[in-house]
Amino acid sequence: MSRVCAITGKKSMTGNKVSHANNRTKRKQHPNLQKKRIWDVSKKRWVTMKISTEAMRTLAKKGYKI
């Protein structure tokens, strides 16, 4: 399974790792993804998704059960 949020679509970003001598090497910055069960009202069952913590916060504000 890829490191992509099922709700917001957040993915890994690339950046530079910078040493004290200012040498630069490529690195990846991954989103903070959590496996969560969310209640699907239309299907009337729990659905497991990989979602970012930002999406969890948004769902909590909207009143969804996580």
N, C-alpha and C positions, 0 to 999 in steps of 0.2 A: 504494500500500500504506500502511495506517495505521501510526501509531507505537504499536503495542501488542505486548507480548511474547507469543509464541506459546505459551509454557509457563506463566508466572506470571500473565499477564493484566495486567501493569503498563501504565498509560496515562499520558498527560500530566496534570499537575496545574496549577491556576491559583493565582497568588499576586500579591503587590504588589511593584512596583519602587519603592523609596523613595529619593527624592533627598535631598540635604543639607538642603534647605528643608522636608523632611518631606512633599513632595507625593507622592501615590500614584497609580500607573497600573498597570493590569492587565498581567500577563505570564504566559507559560507556562513550566513547568519540565518538560522532556522526560526520559524515562528513557534510560539509557545502553544503546542497542540496537546489536547487532552482527549482521551476516549470517553465519551459521555453517552448516556441513554436519555433520549428525549421522547416525551409522549407525543405520538402522532394522533391528532384528534380524528382525522378522516379515516385512518385505518384502524383506530382504536387499539393500538398496541405500542410497545416501546421500540424505538429504533436507535441502534448504536451508531454513533458518528464520531469522526475525528474533527473536533472544532477548536478554534483558537480561543484563548481566554477573553479576547475582545468580544467574540461572538457569544460566549457564555454570559458576559456582563449585559449585553444587549438583550438576550433572551430573558434574563432575570428581570430586567426593567419592563419588558413587554408582558411578563406574567406567566411564562412557560415553565412547566415542571422539568427540572433537570436532575 
